Amino acid sequence: MATSFTVVKKGYEPKEVLEYIGLLEKELGSYKDKEQFISQALVGAQASAKQIVEQAETQAVKIEQDALVKLENVRQKITDSKEKLNEFQKNYYDFMNRFTTSFNDQELNQLFTSLDAIYTTLEVETNVQHEDENIEDDTNIED
């Protein structure tokens, strides 16, 4: 692109100047197109970035809310479990107190002795029944 013009009587050659101005206008138009493209890309990128940030913030809030709900559920389950455990413990102590106050040591010893005797009797009867069954099995085999 020539930046020097032929000098004529009254200045530069008008035809050359007009051609050069035409070239400058084309080049300027090209730069304007590039600028417009870059501006549109920048606006698009900013809009996308804004949308991504908004989505991330929305997801973060949802995750936080879900975590709080889950935390509250866990807290409630722990509280319920503690209440059930305390109720069980109280019922257990009440039962043990009623049971121990119902019997004195002598009565408990007599009760355990009676239970041992019953157990022994059941054990003997069970063994006798097994022996009778074994004898019957042996008799059947010999026949």
NORPEFEN-V72693 format. One record per residue. SS is DSSP state (A for helix, B for strand, O for the rest). OMEGA is omega in whole degrees, -180 to 180 (none if undefined). D_FIRST is the distance of its C-alpha to the first C-alpha in Angstrom with 2 decimals. Layout:
# NORPEFEN-V72693
ss=(SS:SS)
omega=(OMEGA:OMEGA)
d_first=(D_FIRST:D_FIRST)
This chain:
# NORPEFEN-V72693
ss=(O:O:O:O:O:O:B:B:O:O:B:B:O:A:A:A:A:A:A:A:A:A:A:A:A:A:A:A:A:A:A:A:A:A:A:A:A:A:A:A:A:A:A:A:A:A:A:A:A:A:A:A:A:A:A:A:A:A:A:A:A:A:A:A:A:A:A:A:A:A:A:A:A:A:A:A:A:A:A:A:A:A:A:A:A:A:A:A:A:A:A:A:A:A:A:A:A:A:A:A:A:A:O:O:A:A:A:A:A:A:A:A:A:A:A:A:A:A:A:A:A:A:A:A:A:A:A:A:A:A:A:A:A:A:A:A:A:A:A:A:A:A:O)
omega=(-177:179:176:-176:177:-178:177:-174:-176:179:-177:178:-176:-178:179:-180:-180:178:-180:177:178:177:179:179:178:180:177:177:178:178:178:177:179:179:179:179:-180:179:179:178:179:179:178:179:178:179:179:180:179:179:179:179:180:178:179:179:179:178:179:179:180:179:180:179:178:180:179:178:179:178:180:177:179:178:-179:179:177:179:179:-180:178:-180:179:179:178:179:178:-180:179:179:179:179:178:179:-179:178:178:-178:-178:179:179:-176:170:-176:-179:179:178:179:178:179:179:178:178:179:177:-180:179:180:180:179:179:180:-180:-179:179:179:179:179:179:179:178:179:179:180:180:179:-180:-179:-180:-179:-178:-179:none)
d_first=(0.00:3.76:6.42:9.23:10.99:13.99:17.14:19.88:23.36:22.90:19.40:15.85:15.39:15.90:14.34:10.85:11.41:12.72:9.94:7.54:10.67:11.17:8.11:9.34:12.76:12.31:11.09:13.91:16.24:15.69:16.57:19.46:20.70:20.68:22.43:24.92:25.62:26.18:28.33:30.37:30.84:31.94:34.32:35.65:36.18:37.94:40.11:40.97:41.76:43.91:45.70:46.32:47.72:49.92:51.22:51.95:53.79:55.74:56.69:57.68:59.92:61.47:62.09:63.66:65.85:66.94:67.78:69.82:71.70:72.47:73.54:75.84:77.31:78.00:79.56:81.74:82.87:83.74:85.68:87.49:88.33:89.66:91.81:93.20:93.89:95.64:97.67:98.65:99.63:101.71:103.41:104.09:105.66:107.68:108.91:109.80:111.61:113.60:114.40:115.48:117.52:119.24:120.78:122.39:122.30:125.63:124.61:121.30:123.23:125.64:122.76:121.06:124.39:124.95:121.47:122.03:125.34:123.76:120.99:123.57:125.63:122.60:121.67:125.23:125.37:122.02:123.21:126.51:124.66:122.46:125.57:127.29:124.27:124.19:127.95:127.48:124.60:126.81:129.68:127.53:126.28:129.88:131.01)
